[in-house]
Amino acid sequence: MAVYFDHRVEAPDSSGTAVLLAWHSSQPLLAVGSVSPASGGSVDIYLQHGEHVELCHVERGFSPALLRWHPTKPLLAVGWETGETLLLTHPHGEHTLLPPNTHTACISLLEWSFTGARLVTGDQAGVLAVWKVDARGRLHGNHLAKQQYNKPLTNCIFRPTPPAEDVSKLAKAAVSGDEDALDKFNWRKTSKGGGVWSPGSQEGLTIYASTADGCVFSMDDRGRSVPLLTVEGRVQKLFYSERRATLAVVTDSLLLSQFSLGPEGGAQELSKVKLSGRGGQNADIVWTESGLLITASGEQLIRLWDLERDDNYVLSLDENLGFEKGELLNCVSYCPAKEVLAAGTNRGRVALWQMVTVTNQKGDIKTQWRLQTPTELEGNITQLQWGSSLHLLAVCSSSSVLILSEHVMCSHYSQQVAAVQLTPTQLSLTYFSTDTHLTLRTDTHIRAVQVAKDTVTVWDGRCVTVYEVSGQALRSTGSFQCDSVALAVHEENIYTVEPNRVQVRTPQGTVKQLLVFSEAEGNPIMLNVCRSYLAVGTDAAHVRVFDLTRREAKPLCNAKNMAELIPDLGALRSVKCSANGNQVSILITQINGRPDHRVYFYDVEMDTLSHFDFFTGRPLSGLSQSDDGQRSRDNEPELASRYPVSQFWDDSEPRLFVCETVHVNSEFHHASQSHATDKVDVLVVTFFVTQEHGLLLQDTQPKPPALQGLLGLDTPYYYYTCKPGEHDMDSDNAPPAAPPSPHMVVRRALRDFVGLESCDKQTRDAMLNFSFYLTIGDMDEAFRAIKLIKSSEKAVSVCLCGEENREEENRAEFNAGVTASNSGEEER
């Protein structure tokens, strides 16, 4: 689960009301244009947390009209209502004026070419000019081309340039008689200048520009312009589909026309349709590369047209998620990288829809949009824009400009205490040993949390604060500044990182000890404490474990380079250690950037590495084929074609390990809510891990659909996060959950502990031993363990499990095969 942190821009007092937003495509730079009745207009640049760049402030006695960033450089084109145009450079604030008198009316066009070597400017008097910008972002003299259309210019786009030809291959093909290759060599001679693409120009650019009377022109960067097409009404948006080689035109009356473009410059109308909804210049229209047209025009819904599939549908708000009845949607913005659609409402909320692709039983693929809980802001939201490589969302409302950055809700479980983030500044705390619930509110955004029996430690990115429980309240007992990418807590010690070192601190921040890593071992970036052991992972893929049972931390082993043991290792993704420090589990990202489908186990004492491969999963040949076991096999999803996404060791039992797994293609194939699927989306898989028997599959079960994610394992329970008030309602195929917390955590009993949730330690240890021996197929030891269980009713039930539940037999047969395979590898 994720939330969005909002950062209000630190606008100067003289800036006035914001009217324009523009993100840089890659750098976290936001340009804001403002209007003040007293002083005129201004343009400012802000960083990702809203910090104002003081040198990049430009004021004029008139209003800014358009803002456009260079596609790669920190260079901003600014157009004003008087026709003045300038280039503003970050961070030093140098600005270059385009030659005066080029434009004398309000700027209505500012568009960069894909490489940034050309800039198109246009105004409401119909003057269009093309400018050249060098590799350093400097303007080259006067305009390259200029056209006068005598009508207000409304929209402009560049047609993507074709990929560069291999000249040597083209020459060989031409010599051998290839007519297409000959045509390309002779193109310069045969072209009359009327085509839509001019190879004689430096970039081979084609510019499509529209006017208020519905005309669209094609122009190259040498100024050769030809009429291309005409539509009814003022052109509001132009979109070009490179895959289909079509141009889509939308007018202010929401008339959508599509044209195919021929190589000789002609345009043929393919379709014309009147879109439903309110038109006018206030309609916000977005086009996606996949051919989706999205509009918001102050209605209670958003309209979408899929031009590829010739389909249309609407998205509406849901009052059950926190929206109000009658709330209107003013503006939209789509983030292709995140596949998230954002919309701003008149009640100060940002609605977010996540796009997912659903595959039903028939194999039909359909796009769905899942509405998220809204982000609550202030005022009437008038503009939204995604931008930068960090996928930040800028929001302009009647009261302010804010920058939203996504943050995965932090959570932590340890020693019967669970913490789950509710909002950017609020934590829900559950103390299971006393069945109490507290809420912690902070003054800053929470980026990490660590809980212990009596303390809660939070970090906001710059400062660590420690809280202690005092009755039904929490009080701060220590705080210190710290710029650390990782945080862990054990008893009275706080562990933070800096280059090549782990710092052991007091709650007040005093450094008591340094755990040093060499340059070759890398910088610590991951910390995990389980019971009294600390696992550390570095950016150089080294892993090390420390014993925390003494006054000072002692290393259990030398730093181990996982890159020497794991082929194609790109980076460590997660490092966790067992409760006795003997095993370290590792998830990695491969060199190609994809998550590995294996979970690795490093044995600290034996200095060996093993793994379980979720891509191959359990072999079908290891399953019992008896009729009695058929139902259990149908209810147990297979492990094949999966990869692990999270991992946990039992808080006290060193043999028990659990991880969440998802399908390899889960981002494209989500389980349909209206149709049952053969495989469950998220599967929770539990192992016994020992030196003698290696990896033993203990249990598999689907994650309950009402729950969000696994938080921890502490026998006899799995701990899951959930939305407030939600719990698993599906009890047909899974053991019932314990009563959920009123806030954010649900406990679910392990399969073998259903009915024994409140047992004492002796019974719990006996039941774990019974489950372990049953897993390896040692029935004699299993029955010896069962005799120690005090509940005779449960003992009888477990003893009869061989007749009533063949899943245990299937598990034992599978593990027997794994053991035999491991033995064979050891012999080799």
N, C-alpha and C positions, 0 to 999 in steps of 0.2 A: 504494500500500500504506500502511496506517495502523497505528499502535500506540496503546496507551492508557497515558498517564502516570498513575501512581498517587500520590496525595498523602494521607498519613496525617493524620487530624484531630489537632489539638493539644489533646487533651482534658485538662482539669484533673485533678490527682492524685486528687481526691475523687469523680470522676465514676462510677467503678465499671464494670460491664459494660453495654455498649449493648444495648438490647432494642427500640428503636423508631427508625424513620427517616421523615423527611418532607421532601420538596423543595418549595420554592416553584415555582409553575408557570412563572414567567417570570424572576424574579430568582435569581441564583446564591447562594441561602441554603438551607442544610441544617440542619434541626432534628434533634437526637439525644436520645432519652430513655434514661437509664441507671439501673441499680439497683446499690446497694452494700449488702452485708449489715451493714456497720457504720453507715453514715449514712442509709440509706433510698434515696430516688430524687432524680434531678436532670434538668433539661432545659437543653441548651446549643444555641447557634446558631453555625454555622461558615460561612466564605466558601469560594469555589470552590477554593482551594488548601489548604483545611483550617485556615485561620487562625481562631482562637477569638475570638468577640466577647465580651469579658469582661463588659460591662454586661448581656448577655443570658444570664445564668445564674440559674436558679431551683432551689432545693433544698427538699425536704420530707422528713419522716420516714417517708414511704411512697412507693410506686412510681407512676410515670406509667403511664397506661393507653392514652391515644390522643393523637395530634398531628395537627392539620389547619391548613394555611395558608389564609389569605384568598385568593381567586382573583386579585386584583390588588395588594392592599396588603401591605406587610411586617408582617402581623399574624398571629400564631400562636395558635390555640386549643389549650389544653392541658387534658386531662382526667386525673384521678388516680383511684386505686383506692378512695379514700374518698368519691368523688362530687364533690369540689372541682373547679371549672372556672375557668380564668382565660384572659385574653387578654394575650399578650406582644408588645410592639412592638419592632421593630428600627429603628434601631441603639441607641436610648437605653435600652432595657430596661424601659420603663414597663409595668406589668402591672395589669390590672383584673380583680377577682374578680367572678364572677357571684353574684347574691344567694344567701346561704347557705340551707341546708335545702331547696333545690330538688331536689337529688339527695343521697341518703344511702347509695347503693350504688355499686359500681365503674362508672365511665363506660364504656359500650359503644358509644355513638353520638356522633360529632361530624361534622357535615356542613354546608358552606356552600352557599347558593344560587348560581346561575350569576353573578349580579351582585355577590354578597357582601353584599346588604342583609339577608339572613336567615341565622341560624345555628340548627341543630337540635342539641339535646343529648339523650342518653338513657342509661339505666342498666340494670343487671341486675335491678333491682326492677320494671322495666316503666314507669318514669316518663319521658315524652317532653315536651320543652319547645321552643318556638319563640321566638327572640329577634330583635330588630331592631337593626341596626347602621347608623349614619349614614354619609354620604359620606366623613367623616374617620376612619372606623373606630372610632367611639365607641359604646359600648353604650347603648341607650335604656331606662333604667328597668327595670321588671320584664318578665317574659316576656309575649309576645303571646298565647300559647296554651299549654295544658298538658293532657296526657292521661295516664291511668293504665291500662295494659294488663295489669298483674298477672302478667306473664311477662317473663323476661329478653329485652331487645331485642337483636337480633343484626345487623341491617343496615338501612341507610337510603339512599335516593337521591331526588334531585329529578327530576321530569319536566320536560324542556325546555319553556320557555314559548313559545307561538305567537308569530310575528312581529307587531309592533304594526300595527294597522289604520290606514289613512288615513281619519280621521274624516269629512273633507269628501266623499271619494269614497263612503264608506259611507252618508252622509246622502243624497247624490244617488241612490244605488241604492235606498235605502229609499223615498224619495219616488216613484221611478219604478215601485215595486211589487215590487222584488226581495225575495222571501220570506226568503232567507238573511240579507240585510242587516237586515230587520225583526226576525228572530229574535235577531240579535246585539244590537240595541238593547233588545229586551224581555227579554234573557237574565237580567238582574238580578231582574226581577219573577217570571219563571217558574221560576228555579232554586230548589229547596227546600233546597239545601245538601248534597244527597246525591251530587252529581256528582263526577267525578274532577278537574274543573277549576272553580274558583270565580272568575268574573270580578269578583266584589265585592271580592276582596282586592287589596292594592296591587300586587303583582307577578303576580297570577293564578297562584299557585304550587300545585303538587301535590306532595305528599310521600308516598312509599311507604316504609313501615316494616314490618319483619318481626320475629316473635317466635320463641322457641326451640321452641314447639309446632307450628310450620309455618304459622301464620297471617300473612297480609299485609294491611295496612290502607292505605287511602287517606285522606289528611288534607290540608286546606288550612291556610294560615298563620293562620286565625282559630280553629283548633281543632276544626273540624267533621270528624269521623272516621267512616268506614264500613268494615266488613269487605269486602275485595276478593276474596280467594281463600284456599284452604287446600291445603297439600301435605303429603306424608308425610315427617316428620322435621324436624330443626332446619334452618332456612334459613341458609345460609352466605353466599350471594352473590345480589344482585339486579342485573339489567342491563336497561336500557331501550333498544330500538331505535327511534329517532325515524323512520327511513325506513319501517319496517314497522309502526310503532305497536304493537309487541309488548313484553311484559314477560317476561324469562327469569328463572327461579328455580332455583338450585342448592342442594341440601341437603348435609349433611355426609356422606351416604352416596353422593354423586355422582349423585343423581337429578335430571335436567334436565327441567323443564317449561316450556313456552312458552304464553303467553296473549295473545290479542288483546283490546284494550281498547276498549270502545264509548264513544260520546259521553255516554251517560247513566250511566256508572260501572260497567257490568257487565264481567266478565272471562270470556272463553270459552277453554277449553283447546284448544290447537292440536295439541300433541304432548307425549308423556312418554316419556323413554328413560333407561335406566340406563347411565351412562357407565362404561367400564372404568377400572381403576386403583384405587389405594388411596384410601379416603375419610378422614374424620376432620377435625378442626379444624386439623391441621397441613398439610393440602393447600393449596398456593398456587395460586390461581385468578385468571386475568387475562382480561379481556374487551376486544376491540378494536372500534372503531367500524364496521369492515367486517363484523362478525358472526362473529368468530373467538373461540372459547373455548379457552384454553390452561391446562393444569394441570401441576404438578410436585408429586410427593408422595413423594420419597425413593426413586424407582425409577431404573433405568438409562436411562430414556427420558422424553421429554416428550410428552404427548398433546394433540392439537389436533382440535377439532370445528368445521367450517365450517357454521354454522347457515344461511347463505344458500344454499349448494349442497347441504346435507344430506350432507356428506362428513366423513370422519374419517381421521386418519393419525397417525404418531408420528415423532419426531425422536430420533436416538440419537447418541452420541459416537463418535469415530473415533480408535482408538489410533495410527494413522499420523500424526495431527496433534499428538500429544503427550499425549493423555488415557490414563488407566490402565484396565486391565481391571477391571470391577466398580465403577467410579466411579459414585456416585449423584448425582442432580440433586434439590436441595432446594427451590429457589425460582426464580421467573421474573419478568421485567419486560419490557414491550414499549415501544419508542419509535416512535410513529407517524411523526414527522418524518423519522427516519432509516430507518424500516422494518427495524429491527434487534431481534431477540429475544435477551435476555441471560438466562443461567441460571447459578446458583451450585452448585458441587459440594461434596461432603464432603471432597475432597482439596485444597481451596483454589484451585480454578481457576474462571475465569469463561468460560463457553462463549458464543460469539456466532454467531447465524445471521442472514445477510442475506437478506431476502425479495426475490426477483426474479420477474418475470412472463415466462414463456417462451411464444413463439409458434412452432409447428411449421409444416411445409410446408402442412398442411391449413388453417391459420389458426386452429387450436384454441389457446386461451389457458389456461395452467396455472400455478399458483403453485408455486415451488420455494424451498427454504430451503438456503442454502449455508453450511456450517459453516466458521468461520474458525479460525486458530491461536489457542489459548487464551491468556488473560492469567493469568500465574502469580502467585498471592498466597499467603497463609498461613492456616492454620486451617480449620475447618469453616464454610462460608459459609451463613448462615441467612436473610439478607434481601438483596434487591436492589431498587433503585428508580431509574428515570430521572427527570430533572427539570431545570427551568430552561430558558430559551431557548437556553442553550449546550449542551443535551443532555448533561449530566453524569450519570454513573452512580455512585450511592452503594452501597458494598458493606459489609455488616455480617458479620463473622466472629467466631469464638470468641476471637480475639486482638485485634481492632482494628476501627475503621471507616476506610475509605479512600474517596477520591473519584477516579474515573477520568475523564480527559478525553481525547478522541480527538485524535491528532496525526498528520498525514500524514508518513510517513517522509521525511526530507530526504535529498537526494542532489545530487551535483555532479560534472561532468566538465570537465577543462581540462588541456591540455598532457600528454596521455597518462597522466593520473592520474584515477581514479574513486573517489568515496567514496559509500557507501550505508549508511544507518542500519540496524542489525540489531535493536537494542533501544533503549529510551529513553536508555541511557547508553553505547552501544557503536556504533562505526563499523567497517565493513569497507573497507579501502583496497587498491586494486589499482594497481600501477605497471607499465603495459604495456611501457614502454621497457626495463625490466629483468626483467620477468616475475616480480615479487615481490608478496607479499601480506602486509599488516600489519593488526592489529586495534588500534583506539584505544578505551580505556575511560576514562570520565570520572566524576567524583564527582557531577555534576549532569545533569539532563535536557538533551539536545541538541535545540535548536529550529531551528538553521540551521548549514550547513557550507559552506565554500568551500575548494577545493584549488588549489594551484599546483604548480610543478615540485618544490619542496623544502619546502613548508609546508602545514599543515592548520590552518584557522581555524574554531573552533566558537563558537557563541553559545547561551546557555541562557535568554535572555530578559532577563537582567540583567547578565551579564558576558561579555566576549569573551576567549577564550584562544587563543594562537597556539602551534602545535607545529611542530618541525622534525624532519626525518628524520635519524637518527644511526645508521648501520648498519642493523640489523634492529629498531630501536626508535624511539620518538618521545619527544622531550623538550620540555617547556614552555619557551618563550623569552620570553613576554610575556603579560600579562593586565591587563585594565582593566574598570572598571564602565561599562556603556553601556546605555541604554534606547533601542534603535533598532528600527524596524519592518522595516528592510532592511539587508543586509550584502553587500559585494563586496570582492574582493581583486585587486590587480595588483602583481606584484613585491613590493616592500617596503611598499607602501601599503595601508591598510585604509580602506574607505569606509563610513561610517555616516551616518544621517540624523537631523535634528532639525527642528523647525518652520522651514520656508522656507530650509533650508540642507542641503548635503551636507558632511560633515566628512571631510577627508583626514587620516588618522592614521598614526602609526608603530605598530609591533607592541606598543609599551608604552603606547599610547593618547594620546600627545602629538598635539594638533591642529596640523598643518603648514599647512593651507590650508582656506579655506571657499569653497564654490561656492554663491553666494547666488541665491535665487529670490524674486521680488517677491510681494506679497500676492495679486495677480491670477493669478500663475503657479501658486500653491498650494504645498503641502508635499510634498516628495519622499517617495514611498512605494515606489518600485520602482527597483532598481539592477541593471544587467547589464553585465558586462565581456566583450568578445570581442576576443581578441588584445590590442591596445593602445588600445581605445576603450571609453568608458563611456557607456551610455544611461541616462537618468533619466526616470522617469514620475512625475507628481504627482497629488494627489487632485483637482486642478482640470483634469485631462485635458490637461496640457501635456507635451511631450516635448522633450528636449534631449540633444545628443551632445557629449562632451568628448574631446579628443585627449590621450592619456596618454603619448605618446612622449617628451615633454620633462620637465624637472625639475618643472614645475608643470602642472597640468591646464589646457588651453586649450579654450574652447568652439568647436566647429565651426560652430554656428549659434545663432541666438536661439531662445528657447523657443517652440515651435509649439503653438498651441491646436487640438487635434484636434476639439473640440466645434464649431468653426467649419467643419470640413471633413466631418465624419461625422454624418449625420442620426440622431436618436434615440440618441445616445451617452449612456449612463448613467454608466459609469466605465471606466477602463482596467483590463484583466484581466492583460495581460502585455505587456512592452516589451523587445525584443531588438534588437541592432545587428549589422551584418555585420562581417567581419574588417577591412575598410578604413574603416569608419565612415560609408560613403556611404548606406547603406540602414538604415532602422529598420522592423522589422515589429511590428505592433500587433494584439493581440486585445482585444476590448471586451465589456462587458456593456451591454445596451440599457437604456433607461429602465424598461421593464417588468420588469427583473431577469433576463431570459433572456440566455444567451450569444449573441452575434452569430454568424451562419453565414459571415461573411467574415473573411479575413485581410487587413489593410491594410499597404501598403508606402509609407513616406514617404521620398522621395528628398531627402537633405539638400542636395546641390549644386543640384538643379533646383528645389527647393521645390515639389514636386508630390506628390500622393497618388494611388495606384492600389490596386486590390484584386482578390482572387479570391473569387468567390462559390461556396461549397461547397453551397449549397442548389440552385442550378441545375446545377452541375457541368459536365462535358464534354458537349457536345451529341451526341446519337446520330447526327446527320447527318454528324459528323466522323469516324465510324468506317468503316474499310474493310469492304465487304460481300463481299469475295472468299471463296470456300470455304476457301482455305488459311489465312485469318486467323480463321476461326470459333473454333478452339480457343483461340487467344490471347485473343480477346474474352471467351470464357466464363470464362477464368481471371483476368481483370482486372476487379475490382469497379468499378462506376460511382461517380462522385463525387457524384451528385445526392443531395439530402436529407441532407446532413451538416453538421457544424460542427466547427471546430478546437478541440482541447482543450490542446495544447501545441505549442511551436514552438522551433526551434533553427537557428542559422546554423552553417555549417561552421567549424571551429576555425581554419582557415587559408585556405580558398578563398572569397573574398568573393562569388562569384556563386551559391553553392549554399545552398539553404534547404530545410528539411524541417519538416513538421508532422504531428501525429497527429490524425485526424478520427474522429468517431463519428456514428452515425445521430442525427437530430434527436430521435427517440423512443426512443433506446437505453435510457433508464431503464425503459421499459415493454416493449420488445421485444428481449430478449437472444437470441443465437443458441443454439439447442438443441444440447446435446452429443450427443443421440441421433439427431438429424435434421439433414441438411444444409440450409442456408438459402441463399437467392439472394444475400444480401449479407453480407459479412464485418463483424463488429462493429467492429473498429478497423482503419483503413486508414492506412498511412504514405505520405504524398505528398511528393515531392521536386520542387523547381522550380529553374530557372536564373533569376536576376533581374539584368537589365542595363538601363542607360539606353537603349541603342539598340533592343533587342528587347522590352523590358518583361518580363512574366511568361511563362515558358515551362515547361510541364509536362515534367519530365524522367523521372519514374518514379512508379508506384503499386504498392504491394504490401501484402498483409495483414500485420498484426503477428502473429508466430508465437504460437500459443495458449499455449505453455508459458512465455512471457516476460511480464513485468508492464508495462513502459512504456519509452518511448524516453528515453534519458539524454543523448544528444548525437550529433553528426555530426562526424566527423574523417576525411576521405577517406584510405584506401579503405573505412572501416568506419562502419556505424551501431553505436551502443552502446546496449544494452538492460539494464534491471535484471531480475533474476529471483530466485526463491526459492533458498536454498542447495541446490546439487546438481542443480537443474533446468536443462535446456536444451531447445531445440526438437527434437522427435523427428519432426516432419512435414517431410520433405525431398522429398516428391513434387512439390510445386508451387512450391518456392522453392529458391534456392541454398543449399548447405550452410553452416552456421555454422562459424566458427573454433572451436577447442576452448574451451569455456567456462571462465571462472575458477572456482576451487573455492569461491568465495564468492557474490558477488551480481551479477556483470556478465558479459554475453555480447556478443561482437563478431560482427556479421554483415556480410559484404562487400556493397558496392553492386553492383547487377546487372552493371554494365559492368566491375567489377574482380574478378569471380570468376576465379581463376587468376592474378591479378596482385597479390595482397595484399601480397607482400613486395617489390614493385618499388621502384626508386629514385625520387628526386624528379623527374628528367627524364621518366621513363616515366609517372609519375603525372600530371604536367602535360599530357603529350601525350595521355594517355587521357581526361583531363577535357576537353581541347579537341576531341578526336574526338567525345565524347559531346555536347558543346555544339553543334558544327556538324551532327551527325546530328539533333539535336533541332530545329534551325531549318531542316533540309532542305538544307543546303549540302554536297552530297556531295563536291565538289572539295576544299574545305578539310578535310573529314573525312578523306579519303584522304591528304592531305598530312600531317595530324597522325598518322595511323596508321603512316606510314613511320618515325617516330621511336621507335616502340615496339620495344625490343630483342628481345622474345620473338616470333620468327617464327611459332611455332605459334599463339600467341594472336592475332597479326595476321591470319593466314589465317582463324582462327575468326571474328573480328570482321567481316572482309570478306565472309564468306559469310552474315552474319546477315540480309541482305535476303531470302535464300531460306528460311532456317530460322526466322526470328522476325519476324513481321509487326507485333509490338508497336511497333517503332521507326517503321514507316510510319504506323501509326495515330497515334502521338504527334506525328509531323511534320505530318500532315494537320490534327490538332487545333490545333497551335500556329500553323499557317499561317492557320487561321480566326481565331484570337485576334489575330494580328498584323494581319490585314486589318481586323478589328473595331476594333482600337486606332487604325489609320491613319484609319479613317472618323471616329472620334471626334475625332481631332486636326484633321481637315479642317473638321469642324463647329465 
